[in-house]
Amino acid sequence: MKNIHLGFKAYDVHELLCHGIAELGGFYTQAGLSVKLIDTTYLPDEALPENTFDAACGAALASFLSGRKRKVVFVACDRPMFWLYSRAGITSIAELDQGRVATFPDAAPPSRLLQGLLALEKIAPGLLPCRDDVARLALVSSGSVDGALLSSYYLPAEVTKNGCTELALVGDTIRLPSTGLAISSESYQSEPGLVADMVGVYQESMKWVFDDDDTLLRRTLAEKFAMPAVGLEQTIEVIRHCYNPFGYSYDNVLSSAVDNMAAGMGLATRDAGELYEFKYINSYN
């Protein structure tokens, strides 16, 4: 068995659905892989264990733009699964102008995605960085803030039950390869077989996201992510809307993602081809 680590920033369906399916379906074992999760939120790239893949491809893009050598080899989702919600009494994004919105810490890619969305809407509410979705949901549902950006830790069916209004899915406006598989350029060059094996596992997992027989998908949502049975149909619809059955994104999405993230970070843009490489995806042209 080959031992690898899979890094994540958030334990949710946005980042780890393919991983959860691979575990329950036995796809890692079939490929001869032993995969351990590692929370990379506070770990710099140079501190990661050998043979570490990253699920957070938005973070890999930010790292790449900061000068790190990275490769994204599989795109699980290119409609970022972050939603903007409002407190009771607010029904449009425009009404958030001059209000307060709970968001992610400034350095986190989701915060930049929100800033991009607000800029497109030409509004400038005050942004309140918060530690996690639990805090953000508590603030907006209690009316302590006017809006909140939440990840897929809470999907819309659950949030709206708390009296909040869904204003926008970020991924419907801003396309970005946000989750999948990223790896250091050094490991990409030295471990081609390992990269191919992981990409193959994720391709197999992706089939079950969209398969008519969604038994394994439902089991994964229930057992790995504690998704309640109530509202599961809506949850599956949301996942299939945001997830990418091909495992890659088109060139215009990739180049736009790099340019927009670079602008948001105040950095020079780079060639998307240096970061994104999909040659290990079967039938990729």
C-alpha positions as CSV (number, residue, x, y, z in Angstrom):
1,M,0.0,0.0,0.0
2,K,1.2,3.5,-0.8
3,N,0.8,5.9,2.1
4,I,-0.3,9.5,1.3
5,H,-2.0,12.4,3.1
6,L,-4.9,14.4,1.9
7,G,-5.0,17.9,3.2
8,F,-8.2,19.9,3.7
9,K,-9.2,23.4,5.0
10,A,-12.8,22.4,5.8
11,Y,-14.3,19.0,6.4
12,D,-17.4,19.4,4.2
13,V,-18.9,18.1,1.0
14,H,-17.3,20.9,-1.0
15,E,-13.8,19.6,-0.3
16,L,-14.1,16.0,0.6
17,L,-17.1,14.4,-1.1
18,C,-15.0,12.4,-3.5
19,H,-12.7,11.3,-0.7
20,G,-15.7,10.1,1.4
21,I,-17.1,8.2,-1.6
22,A,-13.7,6.6,-2.2
23,E,-13.4,5.4,1.4
24,L,-16.9,3.9,1.5
25,G,-16.7,2.5,-1.9
26,G,-13.3,0.9,-1.3
27,F,-11.7,2.7,-4.2
28,Y,-8.5,3.6,-2.3
29,T,-8.0,0.0,-1.3
30,Q,-8.5,-1.2,-4.8
31,A,-5.9,1.2,-6.0
32,G,-3.4,0.2,-3.3
33,L,-3.6,3.5,-1.5
34,S,-3.7,4.2,2.2
35,V,-5.0,7.8,2.7
36,K,-4.9,9.8,5.9
37,L,-6.5,13.2,6.3
38,I,-4.6,16.2,7.6
39,D,-5.9,19.7,8.4
40,T,-3.7,22.1,6.6
41,T,-5.4,25.3,7.8
42,Y,-2.4,26.4,9.9
43,L,0.4,24.4,8.0
44,P,2.6,26.2,5.5
45,D,3.3,24.3,2.3
46,E,6.9,23.5,3.4
47,A,5.7,21.8,6.6
48,L,3.4,19.3,4.8
49,P,4.3,15.6,4.9
50,E,5.8,13.9,1.9
51,N,3.2,12.8,-0.7
52,T,0.5,15.2,0.4
53,F,-2.4,16.0,-1.9
54,D,-4.6,19.1,-1.2
55,A,-8.4,19.1,-1.6
56,A,-8.5,22.9,-1.4
57,C,-7.6,24.0,-4.9
58,G,-8.6,27.6,-4.3
59,A,-5.9,27.7,-1.6
60,A,-3.5,26.0,-4.1
61,L,-4.2,28.8,-6.6
62,A,-3.4,31.5,-3.9
63,S,-0.2,29.6,-3.0
64,F,0.8,29.4,-6.7
65,L,0.3,33.1,-7.2
66,S,2.4,33.7,-4.1
67,G,5.3,32.0,-5.8
68,R,4.9,28.3,-4.7
69,K,5.3,25.5,-7.2
70,R,1.9,23.7,-7.4
71,K,-0.1,21.6,-9.7
72,V,-3.8,21.1,-9.8
73,V,-4.5,17.7,-11.4
74,F,-8.2,17.2,-10.8
75,V,-11.1,19.6,-10.4
76,A,-14.0,18.3,-8.4
77,C,-15.9,21.5,-8.2
78,D,-15.6,24.7,-10.2
79,R,-18.7,26.4,-8.9
80,P,-17.5,27.4,-5.4
81,M,-19.9,26.1,-2.8
82,F,-20.3,29.3,-0.7
83,W,-23.6,31.0,-0.2
84,L,-24.5,34.6,0.8
85,Y,-27.4,34.7,3.2
86,S,-29.3,37.5,4.9
87,R,-31.2,38.0,8.1
88,A,-34.9,38.1,8.3
89,G,-36.3,41.2,6.5
90,I,-33.6,41.5,3.9
91,T,-34.5,39.9,0.5
92,S,-31.8,41.2,-2.0
93,I,-28.1,41.7,-2.1
94,A,-28.6,45.4,-2.7
95,E,-30.1,45.8,0.7
96,L,-26.8,44.7,2.3
97,D,-25.2,47.9,1.2
98,Q,-23.9,49.8,4.3
99,G,-24.8,46.9,6.5
100,R,-22.5,44.2,8.0
101,V,-21.7,40.8,6.6
102,A,-20.0,38.0,8.5
103,T,-17.3,36.4,6.4
104,F,-14.2,34.3,6.4
105,P,-10.8,35.6,7.7
106,D,-9.3,38.1,5.2
107,A,-6.5,35.7,4.0
108,A,-8.9,32.9,3.1
109,P,-9.9,32.5,-0.5
110,P,-13.7,32.6,0.3
111,S,-13.3,36.1,1.7
112,R,-11.9,37.2,-1.7
113,L,-14.7,35.5,-3.5
114,L,-17.2,37.4,-1.5
115,Q,-15.4,40.7,-2.1
116,G,-15.5,39.9,-5.8
117,L,-19.2,39.2,-5.7
118,L,-19.9,42.4,-3.8
119,A,-17.8,44.4,-6.2
120,L,-19.9,43.1,-9.1
121,E,-23.0,44.1,-7.2
122,K,-21.5,47.6,-6.6
123,I,-22.1,47.5,-2.9
124,A,-19.8,47.9,0.0
125,P,-21.1,46.5,3.3
126,G,-18.8,46.2,6.3
127,L,-17.1,42.8,6.5
128,L,-16.8,41.0,9.8
129,P,-14.3,38.2,9.8
130,C,-15.5,35.2,11.9
131,R,-13.8,32.0,12.9
132,D,-16.2,29.4,11.4
133,D,-19.6,28.7,9.9
134,V,-21.2,28.0,13.3
135,A,-20.4,31.6,14.4
136,R,-21.4,33.1,11.1
137,L,-24.8,31.3,11.1
138,A,-25.4,32.3,14.7
139,L,-24.8,35.9,13.9
140,V,-27.0,36.2,10.8
141,S,-29.8,34.0,12.2
142,S,-29.9,36.1,15.4
143,G,-30.0,39.4,13.4
144,S,-26.6,40.5,14.9
145,V,-25.4,41.0,11.3
146,D,-27.2,41.7,8.1
147,G,-25.7,38.9,6.0
148,A,-23.2,36.0,6.2
149,L,-21.1,33.9,3.8
150,L,-21.4,30.2,4.6
151,S,-19.7,27.2,3.2
152,S,-21.3,23.8,2.5
153,Y,-20.9,22.8,6.1
154,Y,-24.5,24.1,6.2
155,L,-26.4,23.6,2.9
156,P,-29.3,25.9,2.0
157,A,-32.1,23.6,3.2
158,E,-30.6,23.8,6.7
159,V,-29.8,27.5,6.8
160,T,-33.2,28.7,5.6
161,K,-34.8,26.7,8.4
162,N,-33.1,29.2,10.7
163,G,-35.1,32.1,9.2
164,C,-32.3,33.2,6.8
165,T,-32.8,34.1,3.1
166,E,-30.5,32.7,0.5
167,L,-29.3,35.6,-1.7
168,A,-26.7,34.0,-3.9
169,L,-24.6,31.0,-4.6
170,V,-21.1,32.4,-5.2
171,G,-20.4,29.7,-7.8
172,D,-23.2,30.9,-10.1
173,T,-21.4,34.2,-10.5
174,I,-17.7,33.4,-10.0
175,R,-16.3,30.2,-11.6
176,L,-13.1,28.9,-10.0
177,P,-11.6,25.4,-9.6
178,S,-12.1,25.5,-5.9
179,T,-11.7,21.8,-4.9
180,G,-10.2,18.6,-6.2
181,L,-6.6,17.5,-6.1
182,A,-3.5,19.7,-5.9
183,I,0.1,18.6,-5.2
184,S,3.5,20.2,-5.1
185,S,5.3,20.4,-8.4
186,E,8.2,18.4,-7.0
187,S,5.9,15.5,-6.1
188,Y,4.1,15.8,-9.4
189,Q,7.4,15.2,-11.2
190,S,8.8,12.5,-8.9
191,E,5.6,10.5,-8.2
192,P,3.7,10.2,-11.6
193,G,2.3,6.8,-10.7
194,L,0.9,8.1,-7.4
195,V,-0.7,11.1,-9.1
196,A,-2.3,8.8,-11.7
197,D,-3.6,6.5,-9.0
198,M,-5.2,9.4,-7.0
199,V,-6.7,10.9,-10.2
200,G,-8.1,7.5,-11.1
201,V,-9.7,7.1,-7.7
202,Y,-11.3,10.5,-7.9
203,Q,-12.7,9.8,-11.4
204,E,-14.3,6.7,-10.1
205,S,-15.8,8.6,-7.1
206,M,-17.1,11.3,-9.4
207,K,-19.1,8.7,-11.4
208,W,-21.1,8.0,-8.2
209,V,-21.9,11.6,-7.7
210,F,-23.9,11.6,-10.9
211,D,-24.9,7.9,-11.2
212,D,-28.6,7.2,-11.4
213,D,-28.1,4.7,-8.6
214,D,-27.2,7.2,-5.9
215,T,-27.1,4.7,-3.0
216,L,-23.3,5.2,-2.4
217,L,-23.7,9.0,-2.6
218,R,-26.5,9.0,-0.1
219,R,-24.6,6.7,2.3
220,T,-21.6,9.0,2.0
221,L,-23.6,12.1,2.8
222,A,-25.2,10.4,5.8
223,E,-22.2,8.6,7.2
224,K,-19.3,10.9,6.4
225,F,-21.0,14.3,6.6
226,A,-24.0,13.6,8.9
227,M,-26.4,15.0,6.4
228,P,-30.0,14.6,7.6
229,A,-32.5,12.6,5.5
230,V,-34.8,15.5,5.4
231,G,-33.9,17.8,2.5
232,L,-31.5,15.2,1.0
233,E,-33.0,15.4,-2.4
234,Q,-32.4,19.2,-2.5
235,T,-28.8,18.6,-1.2
236,I,-28.1,16.2,-4.0
237,E,-29.4,18.6,-6.6
238,V,-27.1,21.4,-5.2
239,I,-24.1,19.1,-5.3
240,R,-24.8,18.0,-8.9
241,H,-25.2,21.6,-9.9
242,C,-21.8,22.6,-8.4
243,Y,-19.7,19.5,-9.0
244,N,-17.8,18.9,-12.2
245,P,-18.4,15.4,-13.8
246,F,-15.4,15.8,-16.1
247,G,-12.7,16.4,-13.4
248,Y,-11.3,19.4,-15.2
249,S,-12.3,23.0,-16.2
250,Y,-12.1,24.7,-19.5
251,D,-9.3,27.1,-20.4
252,N,-11.4,30.2,-20.2
253,V,-12.5,29.3,-16.6
254,L,-8.9,28.5,-15.6
255,S,-7.4,31.7,-17.0
256,S,-10.2,33.9,-15.6
257,A,-9.8,32.3,-12.1
258,V,-6.0,33.0,-12.1
259,D,-6.5,36.6,-13.3
260,N,-9.3,37.4,-10.8
261,M,-7.5,35.8,-7.9
262,A,-4.3,37.7,-8.7
263,A,-6.2,41.0,-8.9
264,G,-7.8,40.3,-5.6
265,M,-4.5,39.5,-4.0
266,G,-2.8,42.5,-5.6
267,L,-0.3,40.2,-7.4
268,A,0.8,39.8,-10.9
269,T,-1.1,37.2,-12.8
270,R,0.5,34.0,-14.1
271,D,0.0,31.5,-16.9
272,A,-2.8,29.1,-15.9
273,G,-1.0,26.3,-17.8
274,E,1.7,26.4,-15.2
275,L,-0.8,25.4,-12.4
276,Y,-3.4,23.2,-14.1
277,E,-2.5,19.9,-15.7
278,F,-5.1,17.2,-16.4
279,K,-3.1,14.7,-18.5
280,Y,-3.9,11.9,-16.0
281,I,-7.6,12.2,-16.5
282,N,-8.9,9.4,-18.7
283,S,-10.4,10.7,-22.0
284,Y,-9.2,14.3,-21.3
285,N,-8.4,16.1,-24.6
